[in-house]
Amino acid sequence: MDRRQPAPRRPAPECSPRQVRGSVLYVRPVVGGVEHDVDGIEPYPVEAGRAAFGVPASLVLRVLRRGDFRFLREARDPSR
């Protein structure tokens, strides 16, 4: 009997610890080596969400019936 090893899990996307300031949860996702402050998570339209991934991936998302997309609102820099 052939016993295959399970595929290694991919690490989760980098994200610094979550911080709570007042009643708002701040998340700092890392994109391209740069941290971004996020101060809002909003629903996003299905077609626009699929289109954000490009043609091959949007077709896969349609076949898999993925229709829940979120927009991460970037926090304004308080020094500006």
Secondary structure, 3 states (H helix, E strand, C coil): CCCCCCCCCCCCCCEEEEEEECCEEEEEEEECCEECCEEEEEEECHHHHHHCCCHHHHHHHHHCCCCCEEEEEECCCCCC
